[in-house]
Amino acid sequence: MTNIYTIYLFVFIFSILSMSRIFFKFIISLLQTDPKPMVFSGREIFFYGLIITYIITFLIQTNT
């Protein structure tokens, strides 16, 4: 765990888990008999935006 790459990998896996949680919540709310819209606060939108940005950046960086 002394390598900085392991910290980046940990944050990447955490980001993937966070996005999968949102994806599953979306699917569950979509399949309900009375679907309700998902409402996010400003902080949540910012947080999920950072997560998506980190995932894309991590994938681009590891492919180069």
Legacy VTK file of the C-alpha trace (Angstrom):
# vtk DataFile Version 3.0
C-alpha trace
ASCII
DATASET POLYDATA
POINTS 64 float
0.000 0.000 0.000
2.951 2.336 -0.270
2.385 2.881 -3.963
0.286 5.924 -4.945
-1.362 3.843 -7.667
-3.097 1.697 -5.037
-4.753 4.806 -3.589
-5.934 5.810 -7.066
-7.240 2.286 -7.600
-9.069 2.392 -4.256
-10.768 5.676 -5.172
-11.630 4.238 -8.602
-13.295 1.176 -7.067
-15.155 3.387 -4.590
-16.354 5.512 -7.497
-17.565 2.460 -9.396
-19.485 1.255 -6.324
-21.074 4.668 -5.845
-22.196 4.836 -9.469
-23.538 1.294 -9.357
-25.597 2.251 -6.288
-27.158 5.143 -8.217
-27.753 2.874 -11.217
-29.542 0.265 -9.092
-31.632 2.920 -7.356
-32.623 4.194 -10.794
-33.608 0.727 -12.004
-35.595 0.017 -8.825
-37.452 3.319 -9.009
-38.123 2.758 -12.713
-39.634 -0.684 -12.166
-41.992 0.383 -9.384
-45.709 0.451 -10.126
-45.773 4.150 -9.264
-42.406 5.466 -10.503
-41.126 8.505 -8.677
-38.486 10.856 -10.052
-35.047 10.753 -8.500
-34.293 14.057 -6.828
-30.706 15.074 -6.137
-29.478 18.010 -4.121
-26.799 20.349 -5.414
-24.125 18.590 -3.371
-25.143 15.181 -4.687
-25.015 16.378 -8.281
-21.552 17.827 -7.674
-20.383 14.634 -5.935
-21.669 12.358 -8.700
-20.172 14.661 -11.302
-16.789 14.309 -9.599
-17.212 10.540 -9.515
-17.979 10.334 -13.231
-15.093 12.658 -14.026
-12.701 10.563 -11.938
-13.808 7.319 -13.588
-13.326 8.753 -17.085
-9.959 10.281 -16.185
-8.746 7.049 -14.576
-9.750 5.013 -17.623
-8.089 7.436 -20.041
-4.924 7.612 -17.951
-4.540 3.823 -17.675
-5.050 3.342 -21.416
-2.219 5.687 -22.399
LINES 1 65
64 0 1 2 3 4 5 6 7 8 9 10 11 12 13 14 15 16 17 18 19 20 21 22 23 24 25 26 27 28 29 30 31 32 33 34 35 36 37 38 39 40 41 42 43 44 45 46 47 48 49 50 51 52 53 54 55 56 57 58 59 60 61 62 63
